[in-house]
């Protein structure tokens, strides 16, 4: 059984990731493709009101579980499009630690700030200023396999571009390059975590 391919879309809230993911489900026709979105995992949580500290802990556990759910789906051969926001410094290293870097196509989803603000106001289901609060951190790692700008291209056009790029994924991938230079998490680098896991198999 081959591991699944992962199209990993990273961008701020309201940047257009979910719209691109939905289009990818339509245009990628050589496989069964699943859309895993971090917002969908958030929506599964009970609606009980939480204090700030308890909510932060629950959200962190949600992200950690989301990353491992991606890995589990891909490890048994499912091809995925992942919709995520790498807006905290620990999130990318955690993804690097649990995902097979050679199987990930890392796509940066960009959108001009003024358009982000407009979309956020129009959708009305996000705290004002959320997208701009994420803007600097989300792309701070500075390395992608492919980048899209939803300010100048439609979700359909972005999805078609990703589809055309898939057979030509670079080697090493952006995830492979980032794995070599990513800061440690919990005292170990993601590369060390992966080596330890491989040694236990």
N, C-alpha and C positions, 0 to 999 in steps of 0.2 A: 504493500500500500504506500503510495507516494504521499508525502505531506502536502497539505493544501497551500495554495498561493494566497497571500494576504495583500490586498490593496489597502494601504493604511493612509487615510485622509486626515491631515492635521491642520487645524485652523481655528481661529477664534469663533465664539458664538456668532451666529448670523452671517458667517462668511460664505455659506452655500454648500457645506459638506453633505448635509442630508439630501439636498436636491441633486447633487452629483451622484451620490450613492444610489438614489432611486433610478436615475437614468442608467447607471451601470447595470442594474438588474435587468434593464430592458435591452441594452445594446451588446453586452457580453453574452455571446450565444454558443460558446464552445464548452460550457461547463454549467453546473448548478451552483449559483452564487448566492451566498447568504449575507445580509446586511446586519452587522452588529454595531449598535450605536450606544454610546455611553449614556445618552439621555433615556434610552429604553430601560437600561439597568436602574437609573435613578427613579424612574416611574414605577418600578416594582416594589419600592419601599413603602411600608405602611405610612399613613398620613398623620400619625400621632405627632403632636408638637414636641420638638426637642429643644433643649437649651443649646447655646452656641458650641460649647465644648463637646457635648454628646453628638450634635449634628456633624461637627468636623470629623470626629472619630468614625461615625457611620459612613460619611462620604469617602474617607480614605479607604475604609474596608471595601466599599463599593468599587472604587477604582482598582484596588488590588485584585479583587475577585473578577472584575471585568477583564483585566489583562490575562489572567489565568484561564478564563473562559475562552478567550480568543485562541490561546495556545492549545487548549484541549480540543476545540473544534478543528483547528488546522492539523493537529497531530494525527487525527484519524482520517485525513484526506479531504476535508471540506475546504472549498475555495471561498474566501471571505472578502467583503469590503467593510472596513472598519472606519467608523466615524468617531473621532476623538478630539479632545482639546488638551494639549500638553502644556497646561497653564501653571503647573507647579514643578519646581526643579527635579523632584524625585520621580515623576511619572515616566519620563523617557528612559532613565536608567533601569527602572523596573520592567518596562517593556523589552528593553534590550536583554535583560536577564532571563526572560521566560519565552521569548519568541525566537524562532530560527531566523537569523538575520538574512541568510541567503534566499529565503522564501518571501521576504517582505519587499513590496514596491512602496517606497515612502514618498507620499505626494503632499507637497505644501499647497494649501488652499488659501490664497491671498484675496484681499478685498480692500479698496481704499478706505481710509478712516471715515470720510464723510458719508460714504455709502453704507458702511457698517452702522453708523449712527441712524441713518434714515431707515434702514431695515429693522433695526431694533425697536424704533418708535412705532413702525408700521405693524410689527407682529404683536407687540404689547404683552408678551408672555415672558419677558426677561427683565431683570432689574436694570433700570437705566444706568448706562455706563459700563455694563458687564463686558461687552466686546472690547472696548478700549482699555479696560483694566487688564485684559489678557494679551493685548497686542504685542508688547515687547517680549514677554516670556515665551509665548507659543513658538516663535520662530528663532529663538536665540541660539539654538544649536548650530544653525547655519549650513545644513547639509541635507539635500533631498536628491532622490532619483529623478523627480519630475515636479514641476511647479505649474499651478494654474492660477489665473486671475479672474475671479468671477465678476469683477467690475467691467471687464472688456469682453468676456466670453460667456455664453449661456451655459447652464448646467449640462445641456445635451452636448454642446461642443467640447466641454471639458471631459465628459465621459468618453466621447469618441476619441479624443486625443489620448486618454489613458488606455483605451482598448488597443489603439494602434501601437502604443509604446510597450505594452505587456510582453510581446515576444522578443523585445530587444532590451530587456532589463540589463543594466550594467553589472559587471563583475569586477571588483567587489561591489556589492550594493551599498547604499547609504547607511543602512543599519549595520553592515559589516564594518564600514569605516568608523562609524560612531562608537561601536562596541570597543574599538581599540583605544579610544581617547576619552571615554566617558568617565566622569568622577564616580567614586565608590558610593555604594548604598549599603548602610548597615555594616561598614567596615570592610566590605569586599567589593571589588569591581564587578560589573555585570559579566565580564569575560571569565573571572574566577568562579562566579556562581554557576555559569554554564559548564565550565570544566568539571566542577565538583559534581554536578548533576550527571554529566556524562560518565564520570567514573563510578557512580553508584549503580548504573544500569547493568 
